[in-house]
Amino acid sequence: MVEDYYLGDIIQTKKVHPCGSNQWEIIRVGMDFKMKCQGCGRVVMLPRPKFQKSVKKLISRKGES
């Protein structure tokens, strides 16, 4: 299942971040993905293949309520 991800999307990861949150906001899309933890604000950058493996589900799109 290949899904398109856009700036501002909120995703849930398979693993929990050390702060206890597993929700991330996408802040850069390209060959690498940059995401910001919704719990502590930490920013991490992952290569596309690793990012796609770590995503469990899409929680919300930027324009949706």
N, C-alpha and C positions, 0 to 999 in steps of 0.2 A: 504494500500500500504506500504509494508515494503521494504526499500531500504538499500543496504549496503553502509556504509560510510567508507572512508579510510583517513589515515593521509595526510594532504596537500589539501584535498578537500575544496572548497569554497562554502559555503551555504548561502541562504537567509532566514532570520527568519521572522515570522509573525509580531512580534513587533519590533519597531525601538529602538535601543540603545539610551540612553540620549545624546550621542555625535552626533546623527543624522544618523548614519550608520546602515544598517541592513544586512551587509555582514560579515561573520565570516570564519576564517580558522580553520579547525580541527587540533589540535595538540596532542590529545590523544584519543584513542579509547579503549573501554573496557566496564566494568559495568558502568563506568562514562565516560562522554565525556568532554574534555577540549577544549575550543575554544578561539581564539584570535580575537578581534574586528579589522576589517580592517580600521576603522576610527581613533580610539584613541590608539589602542594597548592593551587595557584592556584584561586580561585573566580571564575567568570564567569557572567553572566546574559544570556540570549538571548531575544528574542521567539519565540513558538511557531513561526511559519512558518520563521524562520531556523534554529531548532533542528532541525525536522523535515527540512530540506534537508541539514543537516550530519551527520546520523546515518547511518552505514554499516550497522551491525548491532547487535543486542542481544547482549551477551556473557553476562550472568547476571542473574537475578532475585534480589531480596533473600532470599527464603526457600529458594532452591534451593542445592544443594551443587555 
